[in-house]
């Protein structure tokens, strides 16, 4: 890699960057996969209440070795902890919180995101691949804001930010912000606005791996993250 070649973020760096934008006091659902890593990188002086649709409110980070409780897992079957004041309960109540509009922010993974904010994250067009909707449709419709974390391209280099999603939709026009390993992009009424890009990448290079037209924000910044 040349000195000026783009330096994509790692998955943990993507999670770190998304975690920095979670506001104080927010009630947040972390989707299965990459978004669950965000809980490890919340700033120490910020109080966030994490929700899991299998019935947890006040979810803490992964347990230290030797402190695991096999009865305390999140919706992705990962071992978690419970912070002081936290609780766990029937999953029906967890979904009532989502459907009642009580979740401020849902951080989810995606297969594709469209230019207008359409989300596809539950099934591909492969008939042999099992669907995995979980609580995604409820969160996409019920959370006050939806932000997505995903690799900017597929393993074959094809764009995952599309003009129109090719996979079945989870929900229409629900995504407000996209975090990738190359950029931070906002979905606006005027189209996709690039707020941050990684070192060594310019708008033309980012456009090559993005299907819809991109606009560079006047106050855009370099997308950087610590080694995590």
C-alpha positions, 0 to 999 in steps of 0.5 A: 500500500502506497503512502497515499493509499486509503487506510480503511478503518477496522471493524472495531474502529468503525464501532468506536466512531459510531459510539462517539456520536451517541448522545448523553442519556440516550436509550439505544438498541445495538443490532446483532454483529458489528453494532454490538461492539459499540458498547465497548467504546462509549466515552467514560463520562457519558451515560447511555442506556442499552436495550436488547430486544430479548429483554434487557435494559441497562445492558453492560459490556462483555463480562471479564473472563471468569465473570460470565453469567450463562443466563445473561445474553443479548439478542445475538446470544453473546454474553453480556453484563447488567449495569447497576439499575439495569433489569431484564424482563419478558421480550414482549415488554422489550418489543413494546418499548420499541413499538411505543417509540421509547428507543432513541437510537437503533444502531444496526448492520445492513446488507445494503442501504439506498440513496433515500435511506431504504434499508435491506438487512434481513435476507439476500436473494440466495434461496439457500440462505436463511432469513434473519429479520429478528427485531430489525423491522420493529426497530427500523419503524419504531426507533426515533433514529436509525444509523447503520454500520457496514463495510463500504463494499462487498468482498468482491468490491461491489457497492453496498450503498446503492441507488436502489436496494437489490435485496428485499427491504427491511423498511423504507426511508429509515436510515439517517446516518451511515458509518463505513470503513471509508466514510461517514455519510448522512442521508438527507433530503438533498441526497447523500452528504459525506461528513468524513473520509479516511486518510488518503481518500478523496470524493472521486475515489469514494464515488467510485465505490458508491452507486448514488451521487455523493456531495461533500459537506463544506465542513467535512473532516478526516475520518480517524480513530484510535487503535482499538 
